[in-house]
Amino acid sequence: MPANILLVEDEPAIQELIAANLNRAGHHVVRAADAESAQRIVREALPDLILLDWMLPGASGIEFARRLRADERTRAIPIIMLTARGEEQDKVTGLETGADDYITKPFSPRELVARIKAVLRRRAPQATEDAVELGGLRLDPSTHRVTASDKALTLGPTEFRLLHFLMTHPERVHSRAQLLDQVWGDHVFVEERTVDVHIRRLRSVLEPGGYDALIQTVRGSGYRFSTQAPQPPATR
């Protein structure tokens, strides 16, 4: 699944090369040449992942990473540090600052794409094309198909994204605000009760097989996807 990637790199030639290869891999790339520009972009909308050069004009990549990790809104954004600094202590510093991976220049485009895929699979599975199967439900982002006990279900695009996010983050409680940020995008301003409407629609599609029970309401907190498969109805 295409990811929205923020590339923070001040060397125009390197920036162009990386962006071209990521676009070829199907990702959408937004570029910034310094931490201040990147901060403005993040303020508008959260990317799925940030590729961050260490050496930047003004605030360094390390300083920007610290800033991101200190802010609750941006704390969970996956970060891959790009740098020519290959010493072990530099890598340790980058990782301890909060980077999820550390790639030393020069690197091959294939390696970068593979490392991005690995980090997204680990930190933002809803941004990958990996199929997920839980509790008798199977969702395949690449074909946009959902099945319940091998029976095809028809979901609208928002319900599909909502189910995908919940299934890739099972057993965690998500508030309405968190679901709005992750499914609709934090730059979209809609009422929190909009989540309830789409949860009801999703449950109505899942209800015939009893799979609506997998989406649980946590009173006062939000919603959770349970990994426990529903019990078949009792026969008389």
C-alpha positions in Angstrom: 0.0 0.0 0.0 1.4 3.4 -0.9 2.8 5.3 2.1 3.0 9.1 2.6 6.7 9.7 3.2 8.2 13.0 4.3 11.8 13.2 2.9 14.0 15.7 4.8 17.2 16.1 2.8 19.1 19.3 1.9 21.2 17.9 -1.0 19.0 18.5 -4.1 20.6 15.6 -6.1 20.2 13.1 -3.3 16.7 14.4 -2.6 15.7 13.9 -6.3 17.2 10.4 -6.5 15.5 9.2 -3.4 12.1 10.7 -4.3 12.2 9.3 -7.8 12.9 5.8 -6.5 10.2 6.0 -3.8 7.7 7.3 -6.3 8.6 4.3 -8.6 7.9 2.0 -5.6 4.4 3.5 -5.4 4.9 5.9 -2.4 3.9 9.5 -2.2 6.8 11.8 -1.3 6.7 15.2 0.3 10.1 17.0 0.4 11.7 19.4 2.8 15.2 20.8 2.8 15.5 21.6 6.5 13.9 20.9 9.9 11.8 24.1 10.0 10.1 23.3 6.6 9.6 19.7 7.8 8.0 20.9 11.0 5.5 23.0 9.0 4.6 20.1 6.8 4.1 17.8 9.8 1.9 20.5 11.5 -0.4 20.3 8.4 -0.7 16.5 8.2 1.1 13.5 9.7 3.2 11.4 7.3 3.3 7.6 7.5 7.1 7.7 7.8 9.9 10.3 7.8 13.3 9.9 6.1 15.5 12.2 8.0 19.0 13.4 7.0 21.3 13.9 10.1 23.2 16.9 8.7 20.7 19.7 7.9 21.1 23.5 7.8 19.8 25.0 11.0 18.5 22.4 13.4 20.0 19.0 12.8 18.1 15.8 12.1 18.9 14.6 15.6 17.3 17.8 17.1 14.2 17.4 14.9 13.9 13.8 15.8 14.0 14.7 19.5 11.3 17.4 18.9 9.1 14.8 17.2 9.5 12.2 19.9 8.8 14.8 22.6 5.4 15.8 21.1 2.5 13.4 21.8 1.0 14.1 18.4 4.1 13.1 16.4 5.7 10.6 18.9 4.6 7.5 17.0 5.7 8.6 13.4 8.3 6.1 12.2 11.7 7.7 11.5 14.6 6.4 9.4 17.8 8.3 9.8 19.9 8.9 6.7 23.5 9.9 7.2 27.1 9.6 6.1 28.1 9.2 9.7 28.8 5.4 10.0 30.6 5.2 13.4 29.0 2.9 15.9 28.4 5.8 18.4 26.7 7.8 15.8 24.3 4.9 15.1 23.7 4.5 18.9 22.9 8.3 19.2 20.5 8.1 16.3 18.6 5.1 17.6 18.6 6.4 21.2 17.1 9.7 19.9 14.1 7.7 18.6 15.0 6.6 15.1 13.5 3.3 14.1 16.3 2.6 11.6 19.6 4.1 10.6 20.9 3.9 7.0 24.5 5.0 6.2 25.2 6.7 2.9 25.8 5.6 0.2 22.9 3.1 0.0 21.1 1.4 -2.8 17.5 2.3 -3.7 16.5 -1.3 -3.3 17.9 -1.4 0.3 16.1 1.8 1.2 12.7 0.6 -0.2 13.2 -2.7 1.7 14.1 -0.9 5.0 11.0 1.4 4.6 8.8 -1.7 4.1 10.3 -3.4 7.2 9.8 -0.3 9.4 6.2 0.2 8.2 5.4 -3.4 8.8 6.7 -3.1 12.4 5.5 0.4 13.3 2.6 1.2 10.9 1.2 -2.0 9.5 -1.9 -0.2 8.2 0.4 1.5 5.7 1.5 -1.8 4.1 -0.1 -4.2 1.6 0.3 -7.2 3.8 -3.0 -9.1 4.3 -4.1 -9.5 7.9 -6.3 -12.3 9.3 -7.8 -12.3 12.8 -10.8 -13.9 14.4 -12.0 -15.4 11.2 -11.8 -12.1 9.3 -9.3 -11.7 6.4 -8.5 -8.3 4.9 -6.3 -7.9 1.9 -5.3 -4.3 1.1 -3.8 -5.1 -2.3 -7.1 -6.5 -3.6 -9.3 -4.4 -1.3 -11.2 -7.6 -0.3 -12.6 -8.6 3.1 -13.8 -12.1 3.8 -15.5 -13.6 6.9 -15.1 -17.3 7.1 -14.3 -17.2 3.3 -17.5 -15.3 2.6 -16.9 -12.0 0.7 -18.1 -8.8 2.4 -18.7 -5.4 0.8 -17.3 -2.4 2.7 -17.2 1.3 1.8 -13.8 2.9 1.6 -13.9 4.5 5.0 -15.2 1.3 6.7 -12.4 -0.6 4.9 -9.7 1.8 6.2 -11.3 1.7 9.7 -11.3 -2.1 9.8 -7.8 -2.3 8.4 -6.5 0.0 11.1 -8.3 -1.8 13.9 -7.2 -5.3 12.7 -3.5 -4.2 12.4 -3.7 -2.8 16.0 -5.6 -5.6 17.8 -6.5 -5.6 21.5 -5.6 -1.9 21.8 -8.2 0.7 22.8 -8.4 3.7 20.5 -10.2 6.9 21.3 -12.4 8.5 18.7 -9.8 11.2 18.3 -7.1 8.7 17.6 -9.2 6.9 15.1 -10.0 10.2 13.3 -6.2 11.0 13.1 -5.3 7.5 11.9 -8.1 6.7 9.5 -9.3 10.1 8.3 -6.1 12.1 8.8 -5.3 14.6 11.5 -5.7 17.4 9.0 -9.4 16.5 8.4 -11.7 18.3 10.8 -14.9 16.3 11.4 -16.9 15.6 14.5 -15.7 12.7 16.7 -19.2 11.2 16.5 -18.5 10.5 12.9 -16.5 7.6 14.1 -19.6 6.1 15.8 -21.5 6.3 12.5 -18.9 4.4 10.6 -18.5 1.8 13.4 -22.2 1.2 13.2 -22.0 0.7 9.4 -19.0 -1.6 9.8 -20.8 -3.7 12.5 -23.9 -4.0 10.3 -21.8 -5.6 7.5 -20.1 -7.9 10.0 -23.3 -8.8 12.0 -24.7 -11.7 9.9 -21.8 -13.9 10.8 -21.5 -12.6 14.4 -18.2 -10.8 13.6 -19.6 -7.5 14.8 -18.7 -8.8 18.3 -15.0 -8.4 17.4 -15.3 -4.6 17.5 -15.8 -3.8 21.1 -16.9 -0.5 22.7 -14.8 0.4 25.7 -17.0 2.6 27.8 -15.5 6.1 28.3 -12.5 5.3 26.1 -13.2 4.3 22.6 -13.1 1.1 20.5 -11.0 -2.1 20.5 -10.7 -5.0 18.0 -10.7 -8.3 19.8 -8.8 -11.3 18.4 -11.3 -13.7 19.8 -13.4 -15.3 17.1 -17.2 -15.1 17.7 -18.9 -18.2 19.1 -21.2 -19.9 16.5 -24.9 -19.6 17.4 -26.3 -22.4 19.5 -28.4 -24.9 17.6 -31.7 -26.2 19.0 
